[in-house]
C-alpha cells in the first residue's frame, strides 16, 4: 500500500472538520493507514517532497507530499484511489523519511 494516492476526507488538526484532498499512504495498518497530506501548493520545507511524476500518480496538478503532515486514519475516509507513485517518487519519499524522521 505504500505509495498509493487516495482522495480522502483529510481531517484538520482540530478534528472537527475535514477537507477532501489527496493523501499518500505511508503504512498499511489493516483497518487504518498512516497517511500524509498531498498539496498542489508547492512548499519547500525539509519534509516536503516534490512529486516529479504527479500526473501518472493520478494527480491533477504538480504536487508535494508533506511528509511531516501525517495522521493515522481509518480507511473509511478514503473516497477513491487516484493512482500510485512512480518508483523514483517512492524512493524520494523513503530518503526524506529516513534522513529526517529519526527517533
Biopython code that builds the backbone (N, CA, C, O; Angstrom):
import numpy as np
from Bio.PDB.StructureBuilder import StructureBuilder

atoms = [
    (1, "UNK", "N", (0.814, -1.197, 0.000)),
    (1, "UNK", "CA", (0.000, 0.000, 0.000)),
    (1, "UNK", "C", (0.861, 1.264, 0.000)),
    (1, "UNK", "O", (0.375, 2.320, -0.407)),
    (2, "UNK", "N", (2.128, 1.196, 0.444)),
    (2, "UNK", "CA", (2.983, 2.380, 0.414)),
    (2, "UNK", "C", (3.053, 2.916, -1.009)),
    (2, "UNK", "O", (3.311, 2.175, -1.957)),
    (3, "UNK", "N", (2.819, 4.213, -1.138)),
    (3, "UNK", "CA", (2.926, 4.861, -2.435)),
    (3, "UNK", "C", (1.611, 5.076, -3.149)),
    (3, "UNK", "O", (1.579, 5.743, -4.183)),
    (4, "UNK", "N", (0.522, 4.527, -2.627)),
    (4, "UNK", "CA", (-0.775, 4.747, -3.261)),
    (4, "UNK", "C", (-1.308, 6.120, -2.871)),
    (4, "UNK", "O", (-1.128, 6.578, -1.743)),
    (5, "UNK", "N", (-1.966, 6.762, -3.824)),
    (5, "UNK", "CA", (-2.592, 8.063, -3.605)),
    (5, "UNK", "C", (-4.103, 7.856, -3.598)),
    (5, "UNK", "O", (-4.670, 7.260, -4.513)),
    (6, "UNK", "N", (-4.735, 8.359, -2.550)),
    (6, "UNK", "CA", (-6.190, 8.287, -2.423)),
    (6, "UNK", "C", (-6.758, 9.682, -2.242)),
    (6, "UNK", "O", (-6.114, 10.552, -1.657)),
    (7, "UNK", "N", (-7.954, 9.891, -2.742)),
    (7, "UNK", "CA", (-8.712, 11.082, -2.408)),
    (7, "UNK", "C", (-9.376, 10.785, -1.072)),
    (7, "UNK", "O", (-10.072, 9.780, -0.930)),
    (8, "UNK", "N", (-9.161, 11.662, -0.087)),
    (8, "UNK", "CA", (-9.612, 11.404, 1.284)),
    (8, "UNK", "C", (-10.326, 12.609, 1.871)),
    (8, "UNK", "O", (-10.172, 13.739, 1.408)),
    (9, "UNK", "N", (-11.106, 12.338, 2.897)),
    (9, "UNK", "CA", (-11.616, 13.402, 3.756)),
    (9, "UNK", "C", (-10.555, 13.617, 4.830)),
    (9, "UNK", "O", (-10.651, 13.060, 5.924)),
    (10, "UNK", "N", (-9.547, 14.421, 4.518)),
    (10, "UNK", "CA", (-8.387, 14.609, 5.388)),
    (10, "UNK", "C", (-8.776, 15.557, 6.518)),
    (10, "UNK", "O", (-9.119, 16.709, 6.255)),
    (11, "UNK", "N", (-8.729, 15.099, 7.773)),
    (11, "UNK", "CA", (-9.167, 15.943, 8.889)),
    (11, "UNK", "C", (-8.156, 17.043, 9.215)),
    (11, "UNK", "O", (-6.945, 16.858, 9.087)),
    (12, "UNK", "N", (-8.684, 18.184, 9.636)),
    (12, "UNK", "CA", (-7.835, 19.242, 10.170)),
    (12, "UNK", "C", (-7.373, 18.827, 11.564)),
    (12, "UNK", "O", (-7.956, 17.926, 12.167)),
    (13, "UNK", "N", (-6.336, 19.472, 12.075)),
    (13, "UNK", "CA", (-5.787, 19.072, 13.373)),
    (13, "UNK", "C", (-6.796, 19.221, 14.502)),
    (13, "UNK", "O", (-6.690, 18.526, 15.512)),
    (14, "UNK", "N", (-7.766, 20.107, 14.356)),
    (14, "UNK", "CA", (-8.796, 20.260, 15.387)),
    (14, "UNK", "C", (-9.678, 19.018, 15.476)),
    (14, "UNK", "O", (-10.281, 18.753, 16.516)),
    (15, "UNK", "N", (-9.751, 18.259, 14.385)),
    (15, "UNK", "CA", (-10.587, 17.069, 14.356)),
    (15, "UNK", "C", (-12.052, 17.360, 14.106)),
    (15, "UNK", "O", (-12.848, 16.431, 13.969)),
    (16, "UNK", "N", (-12.426, 18.627, 14.044)),
    (16, "UNK", "CA", (-13.833, 18.985, 13.886)),
    (16, "UNK", "C", (-14.285, 19.031, 12.433)),
    (16, "UNK", "O", (-15.444, 18.754, 12.123)),
    (17, "UNK", "N", (-13.362, 19.382, 11.550)),
    (17, "UNK", "CA", (-13.711, 19.494, 10.142)),
    (17, "UNK", "C", (-12.661, 18.779, 9.300)),
    (17, "UNK", "O", (-11.607, 18.378, 9.794)),
    (18, "UNK", "N", (-12.975, 18.632, 8.027)),
    (18, "UNK", "CA", (-12.041, 17.965, 7.122)),
    (18, "UNK", "C", (-12.110, 18.635, 5.760)),
    (18, "UNK", "O", (-12.996, 19.444, 5.485)),
    (19, "UNK", "N", (-11.160, 18.279, 4.924)),
    (19, "UNK", "CA", (-11.116, 18.788, 3.559)),
    (19, "UNK", "C", (-10.852, 17.607, 2.636)),
    (19, "UNK", "O", (-10.010, 16.758, 2.930)),
    (20, "UNK", "N", (-11.562, 17.556, 1.533)),
    (20, "UNK", "CA", (-11.303, 16.495, 0.565)),
    (20, "UNK", "C", (-10.033, 16.859, -0.186)),
    (20, "UNK", "O", (-9.948, 17.900, -0.838)),
    (21, "UNK", "N", (-9.035, 15.964, -0.075)),
    (21, "UNK", "CA", (-7.732, 16.226, -0.684)),
    (21, "UNK", "C", (-7.019, 14.911, -0.926)),
    (21, "UNK", "O", (-7.392, 13.892, -0.345)),
    (22, "UNK", "N", (-6.006, 14.913, -1.768)),
    (22, "UNK", "CA", (-5.218, 13.700, -1.961)),
    (22, "UNK", "C", (-4.346, 13.414, -0.741)),
    (22, "UNK", "O", (-3.901, 14.327, -0.044)),
    (23, "UNK", "N", (-4.119, 12.146, -0.506)),
    (23, "UNK", "CA", (-3.238, 11.719, 0.582)),
    (23, "UNK", "C", (-2.399, 10.548, 0.089)),
    (23, "UNK", "O", (-2.840, 9.736, -0.724)),
    (24, "UNK", "N", (-1.191, 10.489, 0.601)),
    (24, "UNK", "CA", (-0.246, 9.426, 0.263)),
    (24, "UNK", "C", (-0.211, 8.417, 1.395)),
    (24, "UNK", "O", (-0.030, 8.794, 2.553)),
    (25, "UNK", "N", (-0.380, 7.152, 1.081)),
    (25, "UNK", "CA", (-0.285, 6.117, 2.104)),
    (25, "UNK", "C", (1.183, 5.804, 2.374)),
    (25, "UNK", "O", (1.967, 5.555, 1.459)),
    (26, "UNK", "N", (1.530, 5.825, 3.666)),
    (26, "UNK", "CA", (2.885, 5.505, 4.103)),
    (26, "UNK", "C", (2.959, 4.096, 4.674)),
    (26, "UNK", "O", (3.894, 3.353, 4.377)),
    (27, "UNK", "N", (1.971, 3.723, 5.498)),
    (27, "UNK", "CA", (1.949, 2.405, 6.138)),
    (27, "UNK", "C", (0.521, 1.880, 6.179)),
    (27, "UNK", "O", (-0.414, 2.634, 6.446)),
    (28, "UNK", "N", (0.352, 0.591, 5.915)),
    (28, "UNK", "CA", (-0.943, -0.077, 5.995)),
    (28, "UNK", "C", (-1.063, -0.729, 7.362)),
    (28, "UNK", "O", (-0.197, -1.503, 7.768)),
    (29, "UNK", "N", (-2.140, -0.413, 8.068)),
    (29, "UNK", "CA", (-2.374, -0.958, 9.407)),
    (29, "UNK", "C", (-3.699, -1.720, 9.456)),
    (29, "UNK", "O", (-4.439, -1.605, 10.433)),
    (30, "UNK", "N", (-3.999, -2.478, 8.441)),
    (30, "UNK", "CA", (-5.252, -3.229, 8.276)),
    (30, "UNK", "C", (-6.440, -2.294, 8.086)),
    (30, "UNK", "O", (-6.695, -1.857, 6.964)),
    (31, "UNK", "N", (-7.174, -1.974, 9.155)),
    (31, "UNK", "CA", (-8.339, -1.097, 9.015)),
    (31, "UNK", "C", (-7.953, 0.371, 8.933)),
    (31, "UNK", "O", (-8.728, 1.197, 8.451)),
    (32, "UNK", "N", (-6.774, 0.688, 9.395)),
    (32, "UNK", "CA", (-6.275, 2.058, 9.382)),
    (32, "UNK", "C", (-5.072, 2.155, 8.454)),
    (32, "UNK", "O", (-4.558, 1.147, 7.968)),
    (33, "UNK", "N", (-4.639, 3.374, 8.221)),
    (33, "UNK", "CA", (-3.421, 3.619, 7.448)),
    (33, "UNK", "C", (-2.770, 4.888, 7.980)),
    (33, "UNK", "O", (-3.450, 5.798, 8.454)),
    (34, "UNK", "N", (-1.456, 4.934, 7.895)),
    (34, "UNK", "CA", (-0.739, 6.173, 8.178)),
    (34, "UNK", "C", (-0.569, 6.866, 6.838)),
    (34, "UNK", "O", (0.000, 6.312, 5.897)),
    (35, "UNK", "N", (-1.075, 8.092, 6.773)),
    (35, "UNK", "CA", (-1.074, 8.836, 5.517)),
    (35, "UNK", "C", (-0.456, 10.211, 5.724)),
    (35, "UNK", "O", (-0.397, 10.720, 6.844)),
    (36, "UNK", "N", (0.000, 10.797, 4.637)),
    (36, "UNK", "CA", (0.457, 12.185, 4.697)),
    (36, "UNK", "C", (-0.279, 12.997, 3.640)),
    (36, "UNK", "O", (-0.786, 12.480, 2.644)),
    (37, "UNK", "N", (-0.305, 14.251, 3.905)),
    (37, "UNK", "CA", (-1.016, 15.205, 3.072)),
    (37, "UNK", "C", (-0.282, 15.421, 1.749)),
    (37, "UNK", "O", (0.949, 15.439, 1.708)),
    (38, "UNK", "N", (-1.042, 15.582, 0.681)),
    (38, "UNK", "CA", (-0.503, 15.943, -0.631)),
    (38, "UNK", "C", (-1.178, 17.250, -1.032)),
    (38, "UNK", "O", (-2.395, 17.388, -0.915)),
    (39, "UNK", "N", (-0.387, 18.202, -1.503)),
    (39, "UNK", "CA", (-0.923, 19.509, -1.855)),
    (39, "UNK", "C", (-0.310, 20.016, -3.149)),
    (39, "UNK", "O", (0.813, 19.660, -3.507)),
    (40, "UNK", "N", (-1.067, 20.850, -3.841)),
    (40, "UNK", "CA", (-0.540, 21.488, -5.049)),
    (40, "UNK", "C", (0.127, 22.824, -4.724)),
    (40, "UNK", "O", (0.692, 23.463, -5.612)),
    (41, "UNK", "N", (0.066, 23.254, -3.460)),
    (41, "UNK", "CA", (0.812, 24.435, -3.020)),
    (41, "UNK", "C", (2.245, 23.967, -2.798)),
    (41, "UNK", "O", (2.519, 23.199, -1.876)),
    (42, "UNK", "N", (3.147, 24.427, -3.637)),
    (42, "UNK", "CA", (4.500, 23.875, -3.680)),
    (42, "UNK", "C", (5.386, 24.455, -2.585)),
    (42, "UNK", "O", (6.075, 25.454, -2.791)),
    (43, "UNK", "N", (5.358, 23.818, -1.424)),
    (43, "UNK", "CA", (6.198, 24.191, -0.288)),
    (43, "UNK", "C", (7.620, 23.675, -0.511)),
    (43, "UNK", "O", (7.846, 22.782, -1.327)),
    (44, "UNK", "N", (8.570, 24.246, 0.223)),
    (44, "UNK", "CA", (9.971, 23.834, 0.102)),
    (44, "UNK", "C", (10.585, 23.475, 1.446)),
    (44, "UNK", "O", (11.786, 23.669, 1.633)),
    (45, "UNK", "N", (9.812, 22.962, 2.378)),
    (45, "UNK", "CA", (10.341, 22.570, 3.677)),
    (45, "UNK", "C", (11.185, 21.312, 3.580)),
    (45, "UNK", "O", (11.164, 20.628, 2.556)),
    (46, "UNK", "N", (11.928, 21.000, 4.636)),
    (46, "UNK", "CA", (12.810, 19.830, 4.607)),
    (46, "UNK", "C", (12.065, 18.500, 4.481)),
    (46, "UNK", "O", (12.657, 17.496, 4.086)),
    (47, "UNK", "N", (10.782, 18.486, 4.812)),
    (47, "UNK", "CA", (9.993, 17.257, 4.720)),
    (47, "UNK", "C", (8.928, 17.336, 3.627)),
    (47, "UNK", "O", (7.959, 16.576, 3.632)),
    (48, "UNK", "N", (9.118, 18.255, 2.701)),
    (48, "UNK", "CA", (8.236, 18.374, 1.544)),
    (48, "UNK", "C", (8.931, 17.752, 0.343)),
    (48, "UNK", "O", (10.044, 18.139, -0.011)),
    (49, "UNK", "N", (8.270, 16.792, -0.276)),
    (49, "UNK", "CA", (8.856, 16.073, -1.407)),
    (49, "UNK", "C", (8.040, 16.382, -2.662)),
    (49, "UNK", "O", (6.863, 16.033, -2.757)),
    (50, "UNK", "N", (8.681, 17.034, -3.609)),
    (50, "UNK", "CA", (8.018, 17.296, -4.893)),
    (50, "UNK", "C", (7.845, 15.981, -5.642)),
    (50, "UNK", "O", (8.780, 15.190, -5.764)),
    (51, "UNK", "N", (6.658, 15.769, -6.129)),
    (51, "UNK", "CA", (6.349, 14.541, -6.859)),
    (51, "UNK", "C", (6.573, 14.802, -8.347)),
    (51, "UNK", "O", (5.761, 15.455, -9.003)),
    (52, "UNK", "N", (7.669, 14.291, -8.865)),
    (52, "UNK", "CA", (8.032, 14.535, -10.264)),
    (52, "UNK", "C", (7.037, 13.911, -11.233)),
    (52, "UNK", "O", (6.744, 14.486, -12.281)),
    (53, "UNK", "N", (6.526, 12.756, -10.894)),
    (53, "UNK", "CA", (5.613, 12.026, -11.783)),
    (53, "UNK", "C", (4.171, 12.136, -11.293)),
    (53, "UNK", "O", (3.446, 11.144, -11.223)),
    (54, "UNK", "N", (3.770, 13.363, -10.954)),
    (54, "UNK", "CA", (2.465, 13.604, -10.342)),
    (54, "UNK", "C", (1.308, 13.183, -11.253)),
    (54, "UNK", "O", (0.309, 12.655, -10.765)),
    (55, "UNK", "N", (1.423, 13.405, -12.547)),
    (55, "UNK", "CA", (0.309, 13.064, -13.450)),
    (55, "UNK", "C", (0.075, 11.559, -13.502)),
    (55, "UNK", "O", (-1.070, 11.106, -13.511)),
    (56, "UNK", "N", (1.158, 10.783, -13.536)),
    (56, "UNK", "CA", (0.989, 9.325, -13.593)),
    (56, "UNK", "C", (0.489, 8.760, -12.266)),
    (56, "UNK", "O", (0.037, 7.616, -12.212)),
    (57, "UNK", "N", (0.566, 9.555, -11.194)),
    (57, "UNK", "CA", (0.025, 9.139, -9.892)),
    (57, "UNK", "C", (-1.450, 9.513, -9.751)),
    (57, "UNK", "O", (-2.055, 9.280, -8.705)),
    (58, "UNK", "N", (-2.026, 10.094, -10.803)),
    (58, "UNK", "CA", (-3.445, 10.434, -10.778)),
    (58, "UNK", "C", (-3.748, 11.815, -10.242)),
    (58, "UNK", "O", (-4.910, 12.146, -10.002)),
    (59, "UNK", "N", (-2.718, 12.628, -10.049)),
    (59, "UNK", "CA", (-2.918, 13.982, -9.531)),
    (59, "UNK", "C", (-3.159, 14.946, -10.687)),
    (59, "UNK", "O", (-2.646, 14.741, -11.787)),
    (60, "UNK", "N", (-3.939, 15.997, -10.441)),
    (60, "UNK", "CA", (-4.313, 16.931, -11.496)),
    (60, "UNK", "C", (-3.305, 18.051, -11.697)),
    (60, "UNK", "O", (-3.264, 18.672, -12.760)),
    (61, "UNK", "N", (-2.481, 18.315, -10.668)),
    (61, "UNK", "CA", (-1.512, 19.413, -10.718)),
    (61, "UNK", "C", (-0.194, 18.945, -10.133)),
    (61, "UNK", "O", (-0.134, 17.942, -9.421)),
    (62, "UNK", "N", (0.870, 19.691, -10.445)),
    (62, "UNK", "CA", (2.154, 19.444, -9.786)),
    (62, "UNK", "C", (1.917, 19.495, -8.281)),
    (62, "UNK", "O", (1.231, 20.391, -7.790)),
    (63, "UNK", "N", (2.478, 18.543, -7.548)),
    (63, "UNK", "CA", (2.148, 18.394, -6.130)),
    (63, "UNK", "C", (3.363, 18.070, -5.283)),
    (63, "UNK", "O", (4.416, 17.663, -5.774)),
    (64, "UNK", "N", (3.168, 18.270, -3.985)),
    (64, "UNK", "CA", (4.174, 17.994, -2.967)),
    (64, "UNK", "C", (3.556, 17.066, -1.933)),
    (64, "UNK", "O", (2.422, 17.276, -1.505)),
    (65, "UNK", "N", (4.297, 16.042, -1.531)),
    (65, "UNK", "CA", (3.904, 15.214, -0.387)),
    (65, "UNK", "C", (4.525, 15.857, 0.846)),
    (65, "UNK", "O", (5.740, 16.049, 0.900)),
    (66, "UNK", "N", (3.710, 16.188, 1.825)),
    (66, "UNK", "CA", (4.173, 16.840, 3.051)),
    (66, "UNK", "C", (4.360, 15.750, 4.103)),
    (66, "UNK", "O", (3.446, 15.436, 4.866)),
    (67, "UNK", "N", (5.553, 15.185, 4.126)),
    (67, "UNK", "CA", (5.844, 14.010, 4.947)),
    (67, "UNK", "C", (5.719, 14.311, 6.439)),
    (67, "UNK", "O", (5.569, 13.385, 7.236)),
    (68, "UNK", "N", (5.778, 15.581, 6.834)),
    (68, "UNK", "CA", (5.604, 15.928, 8.245)),
    (68, "UNK", "C", (4.141, 16.145, 8.613)),
    (68, "UNK", "O", (3.837, 16.388, 9.781)),
    (69, "UNK", "N", (3.249, 16.066, 7.667)),
    (69, "UNK", "CA", (1.808, 16.226, 7.912)),
    (69, "UNK", "C", (1.160, 14.849, 7.868)),
    (69, "UNK", "O", (0.441, 14.519, 6.924)),
    (70, "UNK", "N", (1.422, 14.048, 8.899)),
    (70, "UNK", "CA", (0.961, 12.663, 8.904)),
    (70, "UNK", "C", (-0.119, 12.445, 9.953)),
    (70, "UNK", "O", (-0.150, 13.102, 10.994)),
    (71, "UNK", "N", (-0.997, 11.507, 9.648)),
    (71, "UNK", "CA", (-2.021, 11.083, 10.600)),
    (71, "UNK", "C", (-2.232, 9.582, 10.449)),
    (71, "UNK", "O", (-1.917, 8.994, 9.414)),
    (72, "UNK", "N", (-2.769, 8.979, 11.495)),
    (72, "UNK", "CA", (-3.297, 7.624, 11.401)),
    (72, "UNK", "C", (-4.799, 7.777, 11.220)),
    (72, "UNK", "O", (-5.469, 8.415, 12.033)),
    (73, "UNK", "N", (-5.321, 7.195, 10.158)),
    (73, "UNK", "CA", (-6.727, 7.387, 9.827)),
    (73, "UNK", "C", (-7.388, 6.064, 9.489)),
    (73, "UNK", "O", (-6.754, 5.145, 8.971)),
    (74, "UNK", "N", (-8.675, 5.985, 9.794)),
    (74, "UNK", "CA", (-9.457, 4.836, 9.357)),
    (74, "UNK", "C", (-9.583, 4.886, 7.838)),
    (74, "UNK", "O", (-9.745, 5.958, 7.254)),
    (75, "UNK", "N", (-9.510, 3.737, 7.216)),
    (75, "UNK", "CA", (-9.592, 3.696, 5.757)),
    (75, "UNK", "C", (-10.956, 4.132, 5.232)),
    (75, "UNK", "O", (-11.113, 4.364, 4.033)),
    (76, "UNK", "N", (-11.936, 4.244, 6.113)),
    (76, "UNK", "CA", (-13.257, 4.678, 5.652)),
    (76, "UNK", "C", (-13.249, 6.128, 5.161)),
    (76, "UNK", "O", (-14.200, 6.555, 4.506)),
    (77, "UNK", "N", (-12.183, 6.902, 5.467)),
    (77, "UNK", "CA", (-12.110, 8.266, 4.940)),
    (77, "UNK", "C", (-11.619, 8.285, 3.493)),
    (77, "UNK", "O", (-11.663, 9.327, 2.840)),
    (78, "UNK", "N", (-11.150, 7.134, 2.984)),
    (78, "UNK", "CA", (-10.688, 7.052, 1.597)),
    (78, "UNK", "C", (-11.913, 7.055, 0.677)),
    (78, "UNK", "O", (-12.773, 6.182, 0.783)),
    (79, "UNK", "N", (-11.986, 8.012, -0.201)),
    (79, "UNK", "CA", (-13.123, 8.118, -1.111)),
    (79, "UNK", "C", (-12.887, 7.332, -2.397)),
    (79, "UNK", "O", (-13.776, 6.631, -2.881)),
    (80, "UNK", "N", (-11.679, 7.458, -2.944)),
    (80, "UNK", "CA", (-11.326, 6.657, -4.119)),
    (80, "UNK", "C", (-9.823, 6.704, -4.344)),
    (80, "UNK", "O", (-9.139, 7.639, -3.931)),
    (81, "UNK", "N", (-9.337, 5.680, -5.003)),
    (81, "UNK", "CA", (-7.910, 5.581, -5.321)),
    (81, "UNK", "C", (-7.640, 6.395, -6.578)),
    (81, "UNK", "O", (-8.344, 6.266, -7.579)),
    (82, "UNK", "N", (-6.602, 7.241, -6.513)),
    (82, "UNK", "CA", (-6.228, 8.052, -7.669)),
    (82, "UNK", "C", (-5.132, 7.399, -8.493)),
    (82, "UNK", "O", (-5.148, 7.470, -9.721)),
    (83, "UNK", "N", (-4.174, 6.761, -7.817)),
    (83, "UNK", "CA", (-3.059, 6.151, -8.527)),
    (83, "UNK", "C", (-1.965, 5.743, -7.567)),
    (83, "UNK", "O", (-2.190, 5.599, -6.366)),
    (84, "UNK", "N", (-0.776, 5.560, -8.116)),
    (84, "UNK", "CA", (0.366, 5.124, -7.313)),
    (84, "UNK", "C", (1.599, 5.911, -7.758)),
    (84, "UNK", "O", (1.745, 6.242, -8.935)),
    (85, "UNK", "N", (2.480, 6.204, -6.806)),
    (85, "UNK", "CA", (3.709, 6.930, -7.117)),
    (85, "UNK", "C", (4.638, 6.096, -7.982)),
    (85, "UNK", "O", (4.619, 4.866, -7.932)),
    (86, "UNK", "N", (5.440, 6.774, -8.767)),
    (86, "UNK", "CA", (6.493, 6.105, -9.538)),
    (86, "UNK", "C", (7.567, 5.604, -8.578)),
    (86, "UNK", "O", (7.630, 6.032, -7.426)),
    (87, "UNK", "N", (8.396, 4.709, -9.056)),
    (87, "UNK", "CA", (9.490, 4.176, -8.229)),
    (87, "UNK", "C", (10.415, 5.296, -7.759)),
    (87, "UNK", "O", (10.872, 5.274, -6.617)),
    (88, "UNK", "N", (10.695, 6.267, -8.615)),
    (88, "UNK", "CA", (11.603, 7.352, -8.210)),
    (88, "UNK", "C", (10.966, 8.265, -7.172)),
    (88, "UNK", "O", (11.658, 8.738, -6.270)),
    (89, "UNK", "N", (9.663, 8.527, -7.275)),
    (89, "UNK", "CA", (8.992, 9.335, -6.253)),
    (89, "UNK", "C", (8.910, 8.579, -4.925)),
    (89, "UNK", "O", (9.064, 9.180, -3.862)),
    (90, "UNK", "N", (8.670, 7.269, -4.978)),
    (90, "UNK", "CA", (8.677, 6.470, -3.743)),
    (90, "UNK", "C", (10.044, 6.537, -3.073)),
    (90, "UNK", "O", (10.141, 6.676, -1.854)),
    (91, "UNK", "N", (11.091, 6.439, -3.871)),
    (91, "UNK", "CA", (12.450, 6.495, -3.326)),
    (91, "UNK", "C", (12.725, 7.856, -2.697)),
    (91, "UNK", "O", (13.381, 7.931, -1.658)),
    (92, "UNK", "N", (12.240, 8.924, -3.302)),
    (92, "UNK", "CA", (12.412, 10.262, -2.729)),
    (92, "UNK", "C", (11.697, 10.375, -1.382)),
    (92, "UNK", "O", (12.218, 10.991, -0.451)),
    (93, "UNK", "N", (10.508, 9.783, -1.277)),
    (93, "UNK", "CA", (9.776, 9.778, -0.001)),
    (93, "UNK", "C", (10.570, 8.997, 1.040)),
    (93, "UNK", "O", (10.755, 9.469, 2.162)),
    (94, "UNK", "N", (11.039, 7.808, 0.677)),
    (94, "UNK", "CA", (11.831, 6.984, 1.613)),
    (94, "UNK", "C", (13.076, 7.726, 2.086)),
    (94, "UNK", "O", (13.379, 7.736, 3.279)),
    (95, "UNK", "N", (13.795, 8.345, 1.160)),
    (95, "UNK", "CA", (15.020, 9.061, 1.523)),
    (95, "UNK", "C", (14.733, 10.222, 2.464)),
    (95, "UNK", "O", (15.460, 10.432, 3.435)),
    (96, "UNK", "N", (13.683, 10.972, 2.182)),
    (96, "UNK", "CA", (13.311, 12.092, 3.048)),
    (96, "UNK", "C", (12.922, 11.589, 4.429)),
    (96, "UNK", "O", (13.343, 12.153, 5.439)),
    (97, "UNK", "N", (12.123, 10.535, 4.476)),
    (97, "UNK", "CA", (11.704, 9.953, 5.754)),
    (97, "UNK", "C", (12.921, 9.488, 6.553)),
    (97, "UNK", "O", (13.078, 9.845, 7.720)),
    (98, "UNK", "N", (13.770, 8.697, 5.924)),
    (98, "UNK", "CA", (14.914, 8.113, 6.630)),
    (98, "UNK", "C", (15.930, 9.156, 7.071)),
    (98, "UNK", "O", (16.582, 8.981, 8.101)),
    (99, "UNK", "N", (16.075, 10.219, 6.326)),
    (99, "UNK", "CA", (17.023, 11.273, 6.672)),
    (99, "UNK", "C", (16.521, 12.144, 7.816)),
    (99, "UNK", "O", (17.305, 12.569, 8.664)),
    (100, "UNK", "N", (15.221, 12.411, 7.843)),
    (100, "UNK", "CA", (14.685, 13.419, 8.761)),
    (100, "UNK", "C", (13.881, 12.891, 9.937)),
    (100, "UNK", "O", (13.730, 13.602, 10.931)),
    (101, "UNK", "N", (13.365, 11.689, 9.865)),
    (101, "UNK", "CA", (12.440, 11.207, 10.894)),
    (101, "UNK", "C", (13.107, 10.209, 11.831)),
    (101, "UNK", "O", (12.554, 9.144, 12.105)),
    (102, "UNK", "N", (14.266, 10.542, 12.309)),
    (102, "UNK", "CA", (14.997, 9.648, 13.210)),
    (102, "UNK", "C", (14.505, 9.832, 14.640)),
    (102, "UNK", "O", (14.249, 10.952, 15.083)),
    (103, "UNK", "N", (14.379, 8.734, 15.346)),
    (103, "UNK", "CA", (13.989, 8.790, 16.763)),
    (103, "UNK", "C", (15.215, 8.632, 17.632)),
    (103, "UNK", "O", (15.109, 8.651, 18.858)),
]
sb = StructureBuilder()
sb.init_structure("model")
sb.init_model(0)
sb.init_chain("A")
sb.init_seg("    ")
for serial, (resi, resn, name, xyz) in enumerate(atoms, 1):
    if name == "N":
        sb.init_residue(resn, " ", resi, " ")
    sb.init_atom(name, np.array(xyz, "f"), 0.0, 1.0, " ", f" {name:<3s}", serial, name[0])
structure = sb.get_structure()
